[in-house]
Amino acid sequence: MSTPQALSPRYALALLAIVVLSWGLNWPVTKLIVEHVPPLWTTAIRCWIACVALAVILAASGRLVLPPRGDLPVVWSIALLHMVLFSTLVAVGLKFVPAGSAIVLGYTTPLWVALAAPLVLGERSSARQLFGVVLGLFGIATMLNPWALDWSDSNILLGSGCILLAAVCWAANILYARSHRWIASPFQLLLWQTLVAASVLTVSALLIEGMPNVAWNARLLGLFLYGGLIGTALAYWAMSVVNRSLPAVSTAIGVTATPVVGVAFAALALGERLDASLLIAAALIVSGIAITTLLDDSRR
């Protein structure tokens, strides 16, 4: 993994496919982990693994630098909003919600970005963009309708609420990152964001959950290594190369496949049922994300 260079479209698309597969599988993997490890410790351990891997990647490629003072606000905002709040809320939600449903709700983030961008960043929304948001909101309503969701089950309501709140936190992170004037590259700062998140999560886990009583085995270790090495370090490295090699519109199209892949993996790996409401909601939300994201990327 040397310094990222622009690749040919064929290799860049292959890397993008790796990113989509890695992130899509990461949701069922997290679902399996939180069955044995508390949510805060799940996220903290995964962050420490990713932190070590990122340090090795950056050092080997000669790109390891201390974060410039001007980038410290974005380091803290991404660490706290995305890596701490988003990841922890997702881990909590996955204790109560099937992974397929969780990933569809979690990837509503671009819809919240599209809704908030005019207010926060002063960006103008077109009719096409608003149509995409409406499609996505219809998808959310489809997932949360009384026939698809047992509203008498407080755990399901809590889990779904956590996932949606996680998506809002991720959206807030994106809005801040978009307005930030970057000095170092986002990938160079990823190590320090992960280090901050791992430290905050470890202290929080000790205070809230106490020392974990984990029955370690090869399967659980493999799940953690996947989440830290593949789902985080490798995926973000690959994404940094893809962003240099493909047009933003092509990247956006590819990333919208992530929730579809996640739902498929959840059905295959966890045996989750693919009911009509989930499939309709996924189609509406992915379509809404595609419309809003592609329009936004084509403008930028």
QUIZI-V363758 format. One record per backbone hydrogen bond with DSSP energy under -1.0 kcal/mol. NH is the residue of the N-H (numbers start at 1). CO is the residue of the C=O. E is the energy in kcal/mol with one decimal. If there is no record, write none. Layout:
BEGIN
NH	CO	E
NH	CO	E
END
This chain:
BEGIN
12	8	-2.6
13	9	-2.6
14	10	-1.6
15	11	-2.3
16	12	-2.3
17	13	-2.2
18	14	-1.7
19	15	-2.2
20	16	-2.5
21	17	-2.5
22	18	-2.8
23	19	-2.9
24	20	-2.4
25	21	-2.4
26	22	-1.2
29	25	-2.0
30	26	-2.4
31	27	-2.3
32	28	-2.0
33	29	-2.0
34	30	-2.6
36	33	-2.4
37	33	-1.9
42	38	-2.6
43	39	-2.3
44	40	-2.5
45	41	-2.6
46	42	-1.8
47	43	-2.1
48	44	-2.3
49	45	-2.2
50	46	-2.3
51	47	-2.6
52	48	-2.1
53	49	-2.1
54	50	-2.9
55	51	-2.1
56	52	-1.9
57	53	-2.4
58	54	-2.8
59	55	-2.2
60	56	-2.6
61	57	-1.6
63	58	-2.6
71	68	-1.6
72	69	-1.2
75	71	-2.1
76	72	-2.4
77	73	-2.4
78	74	-2.3
79	75	-2.1
80	76	-2.6
81	77	-2.8
82	78	-1.6
83	78	-1.9
84	79	-1.4
85	80	-2.8
86	81	-1.6
87	82	-1.7
88	84	-2.2
89	85	-2.7
90	86	-2.4
91	87	-2.3
92	88	-2.6
93	89	-2.8
94	90	-2.5
95	92	-1.3
96	93	-1.6
97	93	-2.0
102	98	-2.4
103	99	-2.4
104	100	-1.4
105	101	-2.1
106	102	-3.0
107	103	-1.8
108	105	-1.5
111	108	-1.3
112	108	-1.3
113	109	-2.2
114	110	-2.4
115	111	-1.9
116	112	-2.2
117	113	-2.6
120	116	-2.9
121	117	-2.3
123	117	-1.3
130	126	-2.3
131	127	-2.1
132	128	-1.9
133	129	-2.0
134	130	-2.4
135	131	-2.4
136	132	-2.2
137	133	-2.5
138	134	-2.3
139	135	-1.8
140	136	-2.1
141	137	-2.5
142	138	-2.2
143	139	-1.8
144	140	-2.0
148	145	-1.2
149	145	-2.2
151	149	-1.2
153	150	-1.8
157	153	-1.8
158	154	-2.6
159	155	-2.8
160	156	-2.7
161	157	-2.4
162	158	-2.4
163	159	-2.0
164	160	-2.3
165	161	-2.5
166	162	-2.3
167	163	-2.0
168	164	-1.8
169	165	-2.2
170	166	-2.3
171	167	-2.1
172	168	-2.4
173	169	-2.0
174	170	-2.3
175	171	-2.5
176	172	-2.0
177	173	-2.7
178	174	-2.3
179	175	-1.2
189	185	-1.6
193	189	-2.2
194	190	-2.5
195	191	-2.3
196	192	-2.4
197	193	-2.5
198	194	-2.9
199	195	-2.2
200	196	-2.7
201	197	-2.9
202	198	-2.1
203	199	-2.2
204	200	-2.5
205	201	-2.8
206	202	-2.2
207	203	-2.1
208	204	-2.7
209	205	-2.0
210	205	-1.4
216	214	-1.4
221	217	-2.4
222	218	-2.3
223	219	-2.0
224	220	-2.2
225	221	-2.6
226	222	-2.3
227	223	-2.5
228	224	-2.6
229	225	-2.8
230	226	-1.3
231	226	-3.0
233	228	-2.1
234	229	-3.2
235	230	-1.5
236	232	-2.5
237	233	-2.2
238	234	-2.9
239	235	-2.4
240	236	-1.9
241	237	-1.5
242	238	-2.6
243	239	-2.5
245	242	-1.0
246	242	-2.4
251	247	-2.1
252	248	-2.6
253	249	-2.2
254	250	-2.0
255	251	-2.5
256	252	-1.6
257	254	-1.6
258	255	-2.0
261	257	-2.5
262	258	-2.7
263	259	-2.4
264	260	-2.1
265	261	-2.7
266	262	-2.4
267	263	-2.0
268	264	-2.3
269	265	-3.6
270	266	-1.5
272	266	-1.5
275	273	-1.1
279	275	-2.0
280	276	-2.7
281	277	-2.5
282	278	-2.8
283	279	-2.2
284	280	-2.5
285	281	-2.9
286	282	-2.7
287	283	-2.1
288	284	-2.5
289	285	-2.7
290	286	-2.6
291	287	-2.4
292	288	-2.4
293	289	-3.0
294	290	-2.3
295	291	-1.6
296	292	-2.0
297	293	-2.9
298	294	-2.2
299	295	-1.6
300	296	-1.7
END
